[in-house]
Amino acid sequence: MNQAQLEQQQLDHQTAVTWIEGEINNLISKLGEKNASAAATSAITLAFLLRVISDKEHRHFRDRIDQIYARYNARLKGAA
């Protein structure tokens, strides 16, 4: 792989991570709404399928969404 390809790969990765982080922040602001996680989940899946994030990163982002919902659900149960 030449230097230009490596730089493009790094740029693609950073773009994907920034996009995913933005969608996770949107998810947090929309918790409780129907399909709140759809955009974040789609961004994670697409980045993984395009091979711009690794399997480890894919699991990490999916786990973050699960943790966000676990905290949200625990708060709802605590308020009930």
C-alpha positions, 0 to 999 in steps of 0.5 A, a space after each residue: 500500500 502506498 502513502 497516498 492509499 494509507 492517508 486515504 484509509 486513515 481519512 476514511 476511518 476518521 470520517 467514519 468515527 466522527 460520523 458515528 460519534 455524531 450519530 451516537 450523540 443524536 441518539 442520546 438526545 433522542 432517547 425515548 423516541 421511536 427508532 432513536 438508535 436507527 441512524 447510529 446503528 446504520 452508521 456503525 454497520 455501514 462503516 463496518 461493511 465498507 471496512 473503514 472500522 475494524 471488528 473491534 471498533 464495530 463491537 465497541 460502538 455497538 456496546 456503547 449503544 447497548 450501555 446507553 440504553 441500559 442506563 436509560 432503562 435503569 433510570 426509567 425503572 428507578 423513577 417508577 
